[in-house]
Amino acid sequence: MSHAPSEGRFFDQPRAVWAVAFAAVVSFMGLGLVDPILPAIAQDLDASQSDVLLLFTSYFAVTGIAMLVASAVSSRIGPKRTLLSGLVLIVVFAALAGSSSTVGAIVGLRAGWGLGNALFIATALSAIIAAARGGVGRAVILFEAALGLGISVGPLLGGALGGISWRGPFYGVAVLMLIGLVAVTFLLPASPKPQPHEHTSLLAPVRALALRPVRASAIVAVLYNFGFFTLLAYSPFPLHMGATALGLVFFGWGLLLAVFSVFGAPRIAARFGDLEALGGAFVGMTVVLALMGALHASQTALAVLVIAAGAFLGVANTVLTQLVMESAPIDRPTVSSSYNFVRFTGGALAPFAAGKLGEHVGVGIPFFLGALAVAAAAVALYAYRTAFRDTAAVELDEILEFDTTTIDPQPLVPAHR
């Protein structure tokens, strides 16, 4: 696997790639956008923190479930139409969420937002890989750069607009995503309408979990994302900060995540190896979450640890995504749908569980549980290490026995590493 693309040509990409990347930035803003305004929503709408954290649960749960149909939709209407459909849904539901007056309504509208997000995310990475120059490694780094930038700018925008009104960030995303919709419409080339023999079965992402590399990726990812989503969703409450201050803290977190996604991860993986880099990131994240649980009473310590977590998350996101895309011996849209279905659906439990534990058991308990989940991800990574290291050798028997007719019309060839 190549890790360090030549710097001179890294940004030399077609306009279509930048159009999708911009839309991806805005899409990923939705992950951290509501962080700075969670306490304000709880206060203004007289809701508990566990009620407000359902904004994350509904978003992630629907995103994960919708991943099951995303590849099937894309194989029927084409990647570009799928991307545009997702963008339209995000624009509509983000705007409606900003106009709502109850937490229940916002939770429901965030679910619709998650549906649009699923259609977009499941297709965006494949679209960037198909259009980008420099191979899968460079495309994944571009995608993770968009993720990191979106996650970092999201809280900053949320804090700035949330300082005026908690409704502002929702309207802001709707406007920015509308710009992304226009860019993708005019800059991404139209894809030919898929033929019937190219249609992907609705069950393809579920069937893909029978393949060991996909199953391994999903198990590792869902455990890791439980810790990720715990930090992302729950941290604003024990920090006890206003919207602007929270926006700055999570901006620092997202900025560090972006830097390590683009620049740190390829170099660390090249020096130590993919699995070693990913395992090290998991260990670092486990330590950070455990310290957050122990030091939650110190606002300064908690803020510093939130920001520091971005470095480990940046490495983990990039290396894990590239391992998933290059290890699985089936088409990438199906892999993306299967992998994201498991990690988002499972991770959706983390925010709600954190809210309940924080309210009824102890403020630091959600962080300790998140640390335990990420530690389990490291153990699972070690247990499944052969699924990533030598896909062709390990999976040959499974591939030959696997019913591929409902997954991919293309020849089933393991990705070259």
N, C-alpha and C positions, 0 to 999 in steps of 0.2 A: 504494500500500500504506500503510495506517495504521500508525504506529509508537508513538504515545504515547497510550494510552487514558486517559480521564479517571480521575484518582486516586481520586475519590470513589466510583466504582462498581467499581473493580478487584477488590475482595474481595467484592463483592456477587454471589455465585454460588450456584447450587442445591447442595443437600447432595450430590447425586449426583456433581457435579464434584469436591467435596472428598474424597469417598470414593475415587474413582479416583485423585485426586492423591496421597492418602496412600499408597495401594498402590504408586503410581509411585515415591514417595520410597523406600519399602522395597525395591522392585525395583532401583532404581538404587544402593542401598547395596551390592548385589552387585558392582558395578564396582570400588569402592575398598575394600570390606570386607577383602579378603585382603591388601592391600598391607602393613599393619603386621606381619602374621604370616608372610609369605613366608620371611624368614630363619629364623624359629623352626621352621617346617615342614621346611625344608631340613636344619636341624641335628638336630631330633628324629627325623626319618625317614631320615636319612643319604642325602640326595639332593643333586644338583647344582642350581645356580640355573637352568640351562636345563630340567631336569626339572620343577622347581617352577613355572616360568613356563608350563608346559603347562596349568596351571590356568586361565590366561587364554586360551590358544590353543583349548582344547577348548570353553570357554564361548562365546567369540566365534564360532568356526567353526560350531558347531551353531546358535547364535542366528541367524547369517546364513543358513545353509542352510534352517533352519526357517521363515525369513521367506517363502520361496517358497510354503509351504502355508498360512501364517497367514491371508491374505486369503481363500483358498478355504474354509478351515474356518469363518471368520467369516461368509461368505456362505451357509453351509449351516446352521449351528447358531445364528447370531445373535451380535452383539457381546458381550452379557452372558455367555452361556455360554462364549464363547471366553476372555474375561477370567478367569472363574472357573476354567476348566480350566488356564490358565497359572499362576494363583496356587496351585492345589492342587499342581501339579508342583514349583513352587519350594519350597513348604513341605516336601514329602516329600524331595526331593533335597538340600536344605540340611541337614535333620536327619540324613539318612544320611551325608552328607559329614563331619559332626561326629563320627560314630561310627566312621569308617574308621581303619585302622591302616597303610595304605600310600599312597604318593603316587599310584600307578597307580589305586587305587580312587577317590581323591578326584578325579583328573583325569576319570575316567569319570562320576562323579556330577555333576561340574560341567557335563559335557556335557548330562546330563538337566536340570539347572538351566537351561542355556541354551535348551533346548526350551521350557520353561515361560516363560522370559523373552521369547522370540520371540512366543509367542501373546499375551502380555500387552502388550508394547511396540507391536506392529503394530496393536493394537486400541485401546490406551489413548488415543493422541493423537486418533484419529478420534472416540472417545467423548467426550473433553473438548471437541473442536471442536463436536460436535453439541449438547452440553448447555450449554456456557458462554455467558454473556451478553457481548456486546461484539465479536463477530466473530472471524475467524481470528487476527488479530494478538494479541489478548488471550489467546486460548486457547493459542497457541504459547508466549507468555510464561509462562503458568501451568504449562504442561508443562515448559518449561526451568527454571522455578523448582523444580519437583519434582525434576528431574534434578540441579540444582545442590545442592539441600538433601540429596538422597540421597547424592551423591558426597562431600559434605563431612561428613555425619554418619557415613557408612559407615566411613571410616578412624578416626574418633574412637571409635566403638563397637568397631571391630576392635582398636584399641590398648588400650582399657580392658579389654575381655574377654580380649584376647590376652595381656595382662600376667598373667592368671591361668592360662590355657591356650589354645593355638591352636585348640582345639575350640570354645571359648566363642562366638566370632563366628558360627559356622555355626548353632549352636543359637539364638542371639539373633535372627538373620534369620528362622529358621523360626517363632519365636514372634510376631515383629512382622508377618510376612506372614500368619500365621493371623488376626491382628486385622484386617488389611486385607481378607482374604477375607470375614470376617463383615460388615465395613462395606459392601463392594461388594454382597454378597448382599442386604442389607436396604435399602440406600439408592439403589442404581442401579435405575431402573425396568426391568421386564422388556421385552425387545424382541420384537416379533412374529416368529414363525418365518418365515424368508425363503422365498419361493416359488421353484419350480424355475427360472423365468425370471430370477431375481435371482442365481443361483449364478455365482460367478466361476471361471473356468478355472484349473487348476493352473499353466498356462503363462502366465497373464496378466501376472505380474510380469516374466517374461523378455521377453514381447512388448512390454511397456511401454518397455523399454530402446531400442526402435527409435525412440521419440519423442525428439527432440533435447533438450528440457528435462530429461527424466528421465535420459537418458544423460549429459548434462552434469553434473547434480547428483551422479550416482553416481561419475563419474570424479574430480570435485573432492573428494567426501567420502572416497573410499577413500584418496587420497593424504594428505589432512589427517589422517584417523584413524590412518594408519600412524605419524605423529609423535605423535599424542595417546596411542595405546596404548603406544608406546615409553616415553614419559614415565611413564605410569600404572603400567606393569608392571615396568619395569627399574630405575627410580630408587631403590627401597628398598635395593638391594644396594650401590651405591657410597656411599650415605649412611651405612652402618655404624652404625645406631642401633637401640635396643631397640624393642619393640612400642609402648610408650606414647609415646616421642618421635616415632616415625614417624607414629603416629596424629595427633599434634598438628600435624606438618608438613603432612600431607595434609588435615587439617581446615582449616588456613589456606588451602591451595590450593583446596579445594572451596568454602569460604566466599566467597573472592574470585570464583570461577567463578559462584556463585549470584548474588552482588550485581551483577556485570556482565551476567549473563544477563537479569535482571529490570529493572534500572534503567539500566545503562550502554548496552546494545545498542540499545534503542529510541531513545535520545537521540542516540547517535553516528550511527546509520543515518539518523535524521531530518535531522541537520545535514549529513552528507557524502554520503549516498546508500547504498543497500544494498551495491552491488558495491564501492564505495570502502571502506566499513566492513569488509566481509569481507576484501578484499584487504589492508587495513592490519593486520587481526588476524593474517592469515597471515604477513605480513612480520615482525610482532612476535614471533610464535611461532617463526619460523625463527631469528631472532636469539637468542632465549632458549635454544633447543635447541643452537645452535652454541656459545654461552657455557658451557652445561652440559658439553659435550664438552671444551672447553678448560680449564675450571676444576673438573673432577670430583674433583681431589685435595683441594680445600678443602671440608670438610663444611659450613661456614657458607655459603659462596657457593652451593653446590649446593642447600641448603635454601631460601635466599632466592629462587633462580631457580625452584625448583619452585613455591613459593607465588605468585611473580609471574606464572607461566605461566597461572594461573587466570583472570586478567583477560582475556587474549587468547582463551583457550578459551571463556570465557563469551560474549564478543561473537560469536565464530565460530559457536558452537552455535546461538544464537538466530537470527541473521541467515540462516544457511544453511538451517535447518529451515523458516523462514518462506518463503524463496525457493523451496524445494522444494515446499511445500504450495500455494503460490499460482501457481507457474509451470506446473506440469504440467496439461495439458488433459484429465485423466481422473480417476476417482474416487480419493479420498484413501487409502482402505485399500490399493488396488493400488499407488499411488505409494509409500506407506510401506513396503510389502513389498519392492518392487523396489529402492528406494533403500537400505533397511537390509540387504537381501541382499548387495549389492555392498560396502557399506562395512564391515559386520561380517566377512564372509568374507575380504575382502582384508586388513582390519586384524588378523585373527587371526594372520597371519604375523609381525607385528611383535614380540610378546613372545618367541616362540621364537627368531627371528632375533637379537634383542637379546641374549638369554642366550648363544647360541653365540658371537656376535661378542665379547661382553664377556669370555667365558672364554678364547677362543683367539686373538683379534686384539688387543684393547685395550679398557680400561675406557671410554674416551671415544668409541669408534667408533660404538656404537649411537645416541648422541645426534647425532653428525654425520650419520648416515644418516637419522635422523628429521627433521633440519633440511632435508636435501635433498628429502625427500618432501613436506614442507609447502611448500617453495619451488616444487616442481613443481605443487602444488595452486594456488598463486597464478598460475602461468603458464597452467594449464588454465582457471582462472576467467576470465582475460583473453581466452583464445582462444574461449571459449564465451559471452562477455558478452552477445551478442545473443539467446541462448536465454533469458536471464533478463529482459532489458529489455523486449522486445516479443514476448511469446509469440504473440499473435494474428496478428501480421504474419509473423513468421518461420516459424511452424509450420503455417500454413494448408494448404499443399500436402501436408505430411506427414500432417496430420490427415485430410484428405479421402481420402488413399490408404490410410490405415491400417485394418486389419481390427479393428473395435471390438467385434465380436459376442462375443468371448471375454474382453473386459476389463470392460465396464461397461454394464449395461442402461439406465443413465440417458443422456439426451442429452449428447453430447460438446461441452461448452461451456467455453472457456478461462475461468479464474478472473478476475474483475474485479480490477484492480490499483489 
